Amino acid sequence: MRNLKRIFLGVFILLLVLLILAFVLENQQSISLMFLGMAGPQLPVSVVVVLALLVGMLIGPILGWFLGRTSRAVRKRLV
């Protein structure tokens, strides 16, 4: 049973890596994003999407932690 789980995990990770590789290889067109009138550097679409994903993965937990702290503080004041 343990070996079966390892095999499934290995296959899943391999498929995930192949999907990410296909995404990166298919999205090599360079784009320049504009924000508040400022143009960014020319980067491939895949780099922009991966950077947006990483920023979201950092901001999400920080925001959840901050909102959790404030809701606990409000509950303490109500009790």
C-alpha positions in Angstrom: 0.0 0.0 0.0 2.8 2.4 0.9 4.6 1.7 -2.4 1.3 2.2 -4.3 1.0 5.7 -2.7 4.5 6.6 -3.7 3.9 5.5 -7.3 0.8 7.6 -7.5 2.6 10.6 -6.0 5.5 10.1 -8.4 3.1 9.9 -11.4 1.2 13.0 -10.2 4.4 15.0 -9.7 5.7 13.9 -13.1 2.4 14.9 -14.8 2.4 18.3 -13.0 6.0 19.0 -14.2 5.0 18.0 -17.8 2.0 20.3 -17.7 4.1 23.2 -16.4 6.7 22.6 -19.0 4.1 22.5 -21.8 2.6 25.8 -20.5 6.0 27.5 -20.4 7.0 26.3 -23.9 3.6 27.3 -25.4 3.7 30.8 -23.9 6.9 32.3 -25.1 5.4 35.5 -26.7 6.9 38.6 -25.1 4.5 41.1 -23.6 4.9 44.4 -21.7 2.4 45.1 -19.0 1.3 48.7 -18.3 0.2 49.8 -14.8 -0.6 53.4 -13.9 1.0 54.6 -17.1 4.3 52.8 -16.4 5.4 50.1 -18.8 7.2 47.0 -17.5 10.0 45.1 -19.2 9.3 42.7 -22.1 8.8 39.3 -20.5 7.3 36.0 -21.8 3.7 35.4 -20.9 4.6 32.3 -18.9 7.0 34.4 -16.7 4.3 36.9 -16.0 1.7 34.3 -15.1 4.1 32.4 -12.8 5.2 35.6 -11.0 1.5 36.5 -10.5 0.9 33.0 -9.0 3.9 33.3 -6.7 2.8 36.8 -5.5 -0.7 35.5 -4.9 0.7 32.5 -2.9 2.6 35.0 -0.7 -0.2 37.5 -0.3 -3.0 35.0 0.4 -1.6 33.5 3.6 -0.3 36.8 4.9 -3.8 38.4 4.4 -5.4 35.3 6.0 -3.1 35.6 9.0 -3.8 39.3 9.4 -7.5 38.9 9.1 -7.5 36.0 11.6 -5.6 38.1 14.1 -8.1 41.0 13.8 -11.1 38.8 14.1 -9.7 37.2 17.3 -9.1 40.7 18.7 -12.7 41.6 18.0 -14.0 38.5 19.6 -11.9 39.1 22.7 -13.4 42.6 23.0 -16.9 41.3 22.7 -16.5 38.7 25.5 
